[in-house]
Amino acid sequence: FVLHFAAILRAQYGFLKLPDAIHAATAIGYECSHFLSTDKALSRISEIQHTRFGFTRTGPAPKFVLPDSDDFAELAELFQS
């Protein structure tokens, strides 16, 4: 499931490398609320779509968070409570 989605992401978003595609596919496929990464380009990913086969996986897109951002502090608070 995840590797299939990762392959679709690689085709859809040309800037993605395979490890990033696997991580993003996992976050989207399992409907994660947040995704911690230092790669700012990942914030452009919001869905997995395969137009040739009419497949779209959307849902609440994970919020991509940089470790040095205000969002990280917000995320850290979620886990402290």
ROVOMAR-629699 format. One record per residue: residue in one letter; x, y, z of N, C-alpha, C, CB in turn. Coordinates in nm, 3 decimals. Atoms other than C-alpha are relative to their C-alpha. Glycine has a CB too. Layout:
<fidos>
r->a, nxx->X, nyy->Y, nzz->Z, caxx->X, cayy->Y, cazz->Z, cxx->X, cyy->Y, czz->Z, cbxx->X, cbyy->Y, cbzz->Z
...
</fidos>
This chain:
<fidos>
r->f, nxx->0.083, nyy->-0.119, nzz->0.000, caxx->0.000, cayy->0.000, cazz->0.000, cxx->0.087, cyy->0.125, czz->0.000, cbxx->-0.094, cbyy->0.000, cbzz->0.121
r->v, nxx->-0.084, nyy->-0.120, nzz->-0.011, caxx->0.262, cayy->0.257, cazz->0.104, cxx->0.094, cyy->0.011, czz->-0.120, cbxx->0.080, cbyy->-0.003, cbzz->0.130
r->l, nxx->-0.092, nyy->-0.005, nzz->0.113, caxx->0.510, cayy->0.164, cazz->-0.169, cxx->-0.072, cyy->0.031, czz->-0.131, cbxx->0.076, cbyy->-0.131, cbzz->-0.013
r->h, nxx->0.081, nyy->-0.033, nzz->0.118, caxx->0.234, cayy->0.180, cazz->-0.431, cxx->-0.028, cyy->0.151, czz->-0.002, cbxx->-0.134, cbyy->-0.080, cbzz->0.000
r->f, nxx->0.024, nyy->-0.144, nzz->-0.010, caxx->0.141, cayy->0.530, cazz->-0.309, cxx->0.129, cyy->0.079, czz->-0.025, cbxx->-0.059, cbyy->0.035, cbzz->0.137
r->a, nxx->-0.128, nyy->-0.069, nzz->0.019, caxx->0.509, cayy->0.628, cazz->-0.302, cxx->0.036, cyy->0.007, czz->-0.148, cbxx->0.112, cbyy->-0.072, cbzz->0.077
r->a, nxx->-0.027, nyy->-0.001, nzz->0.143, caxx->0.547, cayy->0.529, cazz->-0.667, cxx->-0.086, cyy->0.103, czz->-0.072, cbxx->-0.024, cbyy->-0.140, cbzz->-0.060
r->i, nxx->0.090, nyy->-0.100, nzz->0.059, caxx->0.246, cayy->0.742, cazz->-0.756, cxx->0.049, cyy->0.141, czz->0.033, cbxx->-0.145, cbyy->-0.020, cbzz->0.051
r->l, nxx->-0.052, nyy->-0.132, nzz->-0.038, caxx->0.388, cayy->1.038, cazz->-0.561, cxx->0.124, cyy->0.036, czz->-0.082, cbxx->0.034, cbyy->0.003, cbzz->0.149
r->r, nxx->-0.121, nyy->-0.026, nzz->0.079, caxx->0.722, cayy->1.003, cazz->-0.743, cxx->-0.038, cyy->0.043, czz->-0.141, cbxx->0.091, cbyy->-0.126, cbzz->-0.004
r->a, nxx->0.045, nyy->-0.037, nzz->0.134, caxx->0.536, cayy->1.023, cazz->-1.074, cxx->-0.069, cyy->0.136, czz->0.000, cbxx->-0.095, cbyy->-0.107, cbzz->-0.055
r->q, nxx->0.077, nyy->-0.124, nzz->-0.008, caxx->0.319, cayy->1.313, cazz->-0.960, cxx->0.087, cyy->0.120, czz->0.036, cbxx->-0.110, cbyy->-0.015, cbzz->0.102
r->y, nxx->-0.086, nyy->-0.108, nzz->-0.047, caxx->0.588, cayy->1.523, cazz->-0.790, cxx->0.144, cyy->-0.033, czz->-0.037, cbxx->-0.015, cbyy->0.022, cbzz->0.155
r->g, nxx->-0.132, nyy->0.032, nzz->0.053, caxx->0.911, cayy->1.513, cazz->-0.990, cxx->0.116, cyy->0.032, czz->0.091, cbxx->0.019, cbyy->0.071, cbzz->-0.126
r->f, nxx->-0.109, nyy->-0.038, nzz->-0.090, caxx->1.118, cayy->1.673, cazz->-0.714, cxx->0.024, cyy->-0.102, czz->0.111, cbxx->-0.029, cbyy->0.135, cbzz->0.061
r->l, nxx->-0.011, nyy->0.095, nzz->-0.111, caxx->1.063, cayy->1.382, cazz->-0.473, cxx->0.103, cyy->-0.110, czz->-0.027, cbxx->-0.134, cbyy->-0.064, cbzz->0.029
r->k, nxx->-0.087, nyy->0.116, nzz->0.003, caxx->1.332, cayy->1.128, cazz->-0.403, cxx->-0.077, cyy->-0.115, czz->0.064, cbxx->0.138, cbyy->0.027, cbzz->0.074
r->l, nxx->0.074, nyy->0.116, nzz->-0.049, caxx->1.223, cayy->0.774, cazz->-0.317, cxx->-0.021, cyy->0.000, czz->0.151, cbxx->0.071, cbyy->-0.125, cbzz->-0.041
r->p, nxx->0.026, nyy->0.001, nzz->-0.146, caxx->1.280, cayy->0.796, cazz->0.062, cxx->-0.104, cyy->0.105, czz->0.042, cbxx->0.131, cbyy->0.024, cbzz->0.076
r->d, nxx->0.098, nyy->-0.104, nzz->-0.033, caxx->1.084, cayy->1.123, cazz->0.077, cxx->-0.140, cyy->-0.042, czz->-0.043, cbxx->0.038, cbyy->0.134, cbzz->-0.067
r->a, nxx->0.130, nyy->0.046, nzz->0.050, caxx->0.805, cayy->0.971, cazz->-0.132, cxx->-0.059, cyy->-0.106, czz->0.093, cbxx->0.014, cbyy->-0.058, cbzz->-0.143
r->i, nxx->0.048, nyy->0.103, nzz->-0.093, caxx->0.782, cayy->0.673, cazz->0.105, cxx->-0.050, cyy->0.064, czz->0.129, cbxx->0.112, cbyy->-0.102, cbzz->0.031
r->h, nxx->0.043, nyy->-0.068, nzz->-0.123, caxx->0.763, cayy->0.901, cazz->0.409, cxx->-0.129, cyy->0.078, czz->-0.021, cbxx->0.111, cbyy->0.094, cbzz->0.050
r->a, nxx->0.121, nyy->-0.079, nzz->0.027, caxx->0.505, cayy->1.133, cazz->0.251, cxx->-0.120, cyy->-0.091, czz->-0.024, cbxx->0.021, cbyy->0.092, cbzz->-0.122
r->a, nxx->0.110, nyy->0.094, nzz->0.026, caxx->0.295, cayy->0.839, cazz->0.127, cxx->-0.050, cyy->-0.062, czz->0.131, cbxx->0.046, cbyy->-0.111, cbzz->-0.097
r->t, nxx->0.040, nyy->0.055, nzz->-0.130, caxx->0.295, cayy->0.694, cazz->0.478, cxx->-0.082, cyy->0.102, czz->0.077, cbxx->0.124, cbyy->-0.041, cbzz->0.081
r->a, nxx->0.072, nyy->-0.105, nzz->-0.073, caxx->0.187, cayy->1.025, cazz->0.631, cxx->-0.139, cyy->0.025, czz->-0.058, cbxx->0.080, cbyy->0.130, cbzz->-0.001
r->i, nxx->0.130, nyy->-0.024, nzz->0.064, caxx->-0.091, cayy->1.080, cazz->0.377, cxx->-0.090, cyy->-0.122, czz->0.013, cbxx->0.019, cbyy->0.038, cbzz->-0.148
r->g, nxx->0.079, nyy->0.123, nzz->-0.003, caxx->-0.204, cayy->0.717, cazz->0.367, cxx->-0.058, cyy->-0.031, czz->0.136, cbxx->0.084, cbyy->-0.115, cbzz->-0.044
r->y, nxx->0.049, nyy->0.025, nzz->-0.135, caxx->-0.238, cayy->0.695, cazz->0.744, cxx->-0.062, cyy->0.124, czz->0.063, cbxx->0.112, cbyy->-0.050, cbzz->0.087
r->e, nxx->0.067, nyy->-0.124, nzz->-0.041, caxx->-0.389, cayy->1.045, cazz->0.765, cxx->0.064, cyy->0.062, czz->0.124, cbxx->-0.146, cbyy->-0.028, cbzz->0.028
r->c, nxx->-0.072, nyy->-0.065, nzz->-0.109, caxx->-0.121, cayy->1.181, cazz->0.997, cxx->-0.036, cyy->0.148, czz->0.004, cbxx->0.154, cbyy->-0.017, cbzz->-0.016
r->s, nxx->0.034, nyy->-0.141, nzz->-0.013, caxx->-0.197, cayy->1.524, cazz->1.132, cxx->0.121, cyy->0.090, czz->-0.025, cbxx->-0.057, cbyy->0.028, cbzz->0.138
r->h, nxx->-0.121, nyy->-0.080, nzz->0.015, caxx->0.167, cayy->1.644, cazz->1.124, cxx->0.111, cyy->-0.086, czz->-0.060, cbxx->0.045, cbyy->0.058, cbzz->0.137
r->f, nxx->-0.115, nyy->0.067, nzz->0.060, caxx->0.487, cayy->1.558, cazz->0.939, cxx->0.121, cyy->0.088, czz->0.025, cbxx->-0.022, cbyy->-0.027, cbzz->-0.155
r->l, nxx->-0.118, nyy->-0.077, nzz->-0.036, caxx->0.821, cayy->1.674, cazz->1.077, cxx->0.111, cyy->-0.026, czz->-0.101, cbxx->0.047, cbyy->-0.035, cbzz->0.143
r->s, nxx->-0.105, nyy->0.014, nzz->0.101, caxx->1.087, cayy->1.739, cazz->0.813, cxx->0.075, cyy->0.131, czz->-0.015, cbxx->-0.059, cbyy->-0.045, cbzz->-0.135
r->t, nxx->-0.077, nyy->-0.120, nzz->0.031, caxx->1.365, cayy->1.980, cazz->0.726, cxx->-0.011, cyy->0.036, czz->-0.148, cbxx->0.147, cbyy->-0.020, cbzz->0.038
r->d, nxx->0.015, nyy->-0.022, nzz->0.144, caxx->1.268, cayy->1.958, cazz->0.357, cxx->-0.124, cyy->0.085, czz->-0.027, cbxx->-0.010, cbyy->-0.135, cbzz->-0.075
r->k, nxx->0.112, nyy->-0.092, nzz->0.023, caxx->1.052, cayy->2.263, cazz->0.274, cxx->-0.083, cyy->-0.040, czz->-0.121, cbxx->0.052, cbyy->0.141, cbzz->-0.018
r->a, nxx->0.073, nyy->0.039, nzz->0.121, caxx->0.955, cayy->2.114, cazz->-0.064, cxx->-0.114, cyy->-0.096, czz->0.031, cbxx->0.095, cbyy->-0.063, cbzz->-0.100
r->l, nxx->0.105, nyy->0.096, nzz->-0.034, caxx->0.748, cayy->1.845, cazz->0.108, cxx->-0.132, cyy->0.067, czz->0.034, cbxx->0.045, cbyy->-0.086, cbzz->0.116
r->s, nxx->0.125, nyy->-0.070, nzz->-0.033, caxx->0.495, cayy->2.107, cazz->0.214, cxx->-0.089, cyy->0.020, czz->-0.122, cbxx->0.031, cbyy->0.135, cbzz->0.063
r->r, nxx->0.081, nyy->-0.013, nzz->0.123, caxx->0.377, cayy->2.116, cazz->-0.151, cxx->-0.083, cyy->-0.124, czz->-0.028, cbxx->0.090, cbyy->0.029, cbzz->-0.119
r->i, nxx->0.071, nyy->0.125, nzz->0.022, caxx->0.239, cayy->1.762, cazz->-0.123, cxx->-0.127, cyy->-0.001, czz->0.084, cbxx->0.089, cbyy->-0.123, cbzz->0.033
r->s, nxx->0.124, nyy->0.003, nzz->-0.075, caxx->-0.126, cayy->1.738, cazz->-0.028, cxx->-0.088, cyy->-0.118, czz->-0.036, cbxx->-0.075, cbyy->0.128, cbzz->-0.021
r->e, nxx->0.082, nyy->0.113, nzz->0.039, caxx->-0.265, cayy->1.439, cazz->-0.214, cxx->0.082, cyy->-0.097, czz->-0.084, cbxx->-0.125, cbyy->0.046, cbzz->-0.077
r->i, nxx->-0.059, nyy->0.099, nzz->0.087, caxx->-0.176, cayy->1.123, cazz->-0.397, cxx->-0.100, cyy->-0.021, czz->-0.112, cbxx->0.034, cbyy->-0.136, cbzz->0.076
r->q, nxx->0.093, nyy->0.005, nzz->0.112, caxx->-0.329, cayy->1.124, cazz->-0.744, cxx->0.065, cyy->-0.072, czz->-0.117, cbxx->-0.045, cbyy->0.142, cbzz->-0.042
r->h, nxx->-0.048, nyy->0.071, nzz->0.118, caxx->-0.287, cayy->0.885, cazz->-1.032, cxx->-0.103, cyy->0.022, czz->-0.110, cbxx->0.023, cbyy->-0.155, cbzz->0.029
r->t, nxx->0.100, nyy->-0.040, nzz->0.099, caxx->-0.466, cayy->1.046, cazz->-1.326, cxx->-0.025, cyy->-0.108, czz->-0.104, cbxx->0.042, cbyy->0.127, cbzz->-0.068
r->r, nxx->0.018, nyy->0.103, nzz->0.102, caxx->-0.409, cayy->0.757, cazz->-1.565, cxx->-0.101, cyy->-0.106, czz->0.043, cbxx->0.135, cbyy->-0.066, cbzz->-0.032
r->f, nxx->0.090, nyy->0.103, nzz->-0.050, caxx->-0.599, cayy->0.512, cazz->-1.346, cxx->-0.117, cyy->0.058, czz->0.080, cbxx->0.076, cbyy->-0.098, cbzz->0.085
r->g, nxx->0.112, nyy->-0.064, nzz->-0.067, caxx->-0.842, cayy->0.765, cazz->-1.201, cxx->0.001, cyy->-0.016, czz->0.150, cbxx->-0.127, cbyy->-0.053, cbzz->-0.055
r->f, nxx->-0.014, nyy->0.023, nzz->-0.143, caxx->-0.710, cayy->0.723, cazz->-0.849, cxx->0.040, cyy->0.128, czz->0.069, cbxx->0.102, cbyy->-0.111, cbzz->0.028
r->t, nxx->-0.039, nyy->-0.116, nzz->-0.081, caxx->-0.703, cayy->1.003, cazz->-0.595, cxx->-0.018, cyy->-0.038, czz->0.147, cbxx->-0.085, cbyy->0.126, cbzz->-0.036
r->r, nxx->0.006, nyy->0.021, nzz->-0.145, caxx->-0.626, cayy->0.969, cazz->-0.226, cxx->0.018, cyy->0.135, czz->0.065, cbxx->0.109, cbyy->-0.103, cbzz->0.050
r->t, nxx->-0.008, nyy->-0.127, nzz->-0.070, caxx->-0.709, cayy->1.284, cazz->-0.043, cxx->-0.059, cyy->-0.018, czz->0.139, cbxx->-0.073, cbyy->0.113, cbzz->-0.078
r->g, nxx->0.050, nyy->0.003, nzz->-0.136, caxx->-0.798, cayy->1.356, cazz->0.309, cxx->0.063, cyy->0.120, czz->0.068, cbxx->0.034, cbyy->-0.135, cbzz->0.075
r->p, nxx->-0.068, nyy->-0.110, nzz->-0.065, caxx->-0.674, cayy->1.589, cazz->0.571, cxx->0.150, cyy->-0.010, czz->-0.026, cbxx->-0.030, cbyy->0.001, cbzz->0.152
r->a, nxx->-0.143, nyy->0.002, nzz->0.031, caxx->-0.329, cayy->1.671, cazz->0.441, cxx->0.079, cyy->0.024, czz->0.127, cbxx->0.036, cbyy->0.107, cbzz->-0.107
r->p, nxx->-0.080, nyy->-0.025, nzz->-0.120, caxx->-0.060, cayy->1.647, cazz->0.705, cxx->0.059, cyy->0.140, czz->-0.003, cbxx->0.112, cbyy->-0.103, cbzz->0.012
r->k, nxx->-0.064, nyy->-0.130, nzz->-0.011, caxx->0.077, cayy->1.976, cazz->0.829, cxx->0.151, cyy->-0.025, czz->0.005, cbxx->-0.050, cbyy->0.080, cbzz->0.128
r->f, nxx->-0.144, nyy->0.021, nzz->0.007, caxx->0.444, cayy->1.977, cazz->0.727, cxx->0.067, cyy->0.104, czz->0.089, cbxx->0.052, cbyy->0.010, cbzz->-0.146
r->v, nxx->-0.058, nyy->-0.084, nzz->-0.103, caxx->0.647, cayy->2.117, cazz->1.015, cxx->0.152, cyy->-0.005, czz->-0.007, cbxx->-0.049, cbyy->-0.044, cbzz->0.139
r->l, nxx->-0.146, nyy->-0.009, nzz->-0.007, caxx->1.007, cayy->2.237, cazz->1.018, cxx->0.042, cyy->0.000, czz->0.147, cbxx->0.053, cbyy->0.128, cbzz->-0.072
r->p, nxx->-0.041, nyy->0.008, nzz->-0.141, caxx->1.200, cayy->2.161, cazz->1.339, cxx->0.028, cyy->0.134, czz->0.067, cbxx->0.122, cbyy->-0.085, cbzz->0.011
r->d, nxx->-0.034, nyy->-0.129, nzz->-0.060, caxx->1.295, cayy->2.526, cazz->1.389, cxx->-0.113, cyy->0.103, czz->-0.013, cbxx->0.125, cbyy->0.054, cbzz->-0.064
r->s, nxx->0.111, nyy->-0.093, nzz->0.022, caxx->0.951, cayy->2.676, cazz->1.328, cxx->-0.090, cyy->0.010, czz->0.123, cbxx->-0.082, cbyy->-0.044, cbzz->-0.121
r->d, nxx->0.099, nyy->-0.015, nzz->-0.106, caxx->0.673, cayy->2.798, cazz->1.552, cxx->-0.095, cyy->-0.120, czz->0.001, cbxx->-0.080, cbyy->0.131, cbzz->-0.019
r->d, nxx->0.086, nyy->0.118, nzz->0.008, caxx->0.471, cayy->2.501, cazz->1.428, cxx->0.055, cyy->-0.114, czz->0.083, cbxx->-0.017, cbyy->-0.044, cbzz->-0.145
r->f, nxx->-0.061, nyy->0.107, nzz->-0.079, caxx->0.720, cayy->2.270, cazz->1.597, cxx->-0.034, cyy->0.017, czz->0.147, cbxx->0.152, cbyy->-0.002, cbzz->-0.019
r->a, nxx->0.036, nyy->-0.025, nzz->-0.140, caxx->0.653, cayy->2.435, cazz->1.932, cxx->-0.145, cyy->-0.041, czz->0.025, cbxx->0.020, cbyy->0.150, cbzz->0.035
r->e, nxx->0.141, nyy->0.040, nzz->-0.011, caxx->0.281, cayy->2.383, cazz->1.872, cxx->-0.012, cyy->-0.153, czz->0.004, cbxx->-0.082, cbyy->0.057, cbzz->-0.118
r->l, nxx->0.000, nyy->0.146, nzz->0.006, caxx->0.344, cayy->2.018, cazz->1.784, cxx->0.052, cyy->-0.060, czz->0.131, cbxx->0.083, cbyy->-0.049, cbzz->-0.119
r->a, nxx->-0.058, nyy->0.048, nzz->-0.125, caxx->0.560, cayy->1.968, cazz->2.093, cxx->-0.101, cyy->0.013, czz->0.115, cbxx->0.129, cbyy->0.078, cbzz->0.033
r->e, nxx->0.102, nyy->-0.019, nzz->-0.104, caxx->0.279, cayy->2.105, cazz->2.311, cxx->-0.105, cyy->-0.110, czz->-0.005, cbxx->-0.066, cbyy->0.137, cbzz->-0.014
r->l, nxx->0.098, nyy->0.106, nzz->0.015, caxx->0.042, cayy->1.843, cazz->2.172, cxx->0.044, cyy->-0.127, czz->0.072, cbxx->-0.024, cbyy->-0.029, cbzz->-0.146
r->f, nxx->-0.052, nyy->0.123, nzz->-0.060, caxx->0.267, cayy->1.564, cazz->2.296, cxx->0.030, cyy->0.014, czz->0.148, cbxx->0.124, cbyy->-0.042, cbzz->-0.073
r->q, nxx->-0.027, nyy->-0.021, nzz->-0.141, caxx->0.333, cayy->1.720, cazz->2.636, cxx->-0.126, cyy->-0.017, czz->0.084, cbxx->0.059, cbyy->0.138, cbzz->0.024
r->s, nxx->0.125, nyy->0.010, nzz->-0.079, caxx->-0.033, cayy->1.714, cazz->2.737, cxx->-0.055, cyy->-0.138, czz->0.001, cbxx->-0.103, cbyy->0.094, cbzz->-0.053
</fidos>
